């Protein structure tokens, strides 16, 4: 199953609970491309980096992103993780 993910508009909450949108597409895309352990990770990095909006990803690709953000702060990591679980497509 695939999901549509927009890493340019990840919803993140500040300390007061106010929602804001953060763009993680360049950071995550560049990380996957430069640190990728295989061609799939490098290609996913390019796909994310150059996307103008939503990117369709399968569960394997979502897991690659989760690993890429594992060193992020709890708040950022959680926000990105939530963005990987939006409306599913076939």
Secondary structure, DSSP 8 states (H G I E B T S, - for coil): -EEEE-TTSEEEE-TTS-EEEE--HHHHHHHHHHH-SSHHHHHHHHHHHH-SS-EEEEHHHHHHHHHHTTTS-HHHHHHHHHHTTS-EE-
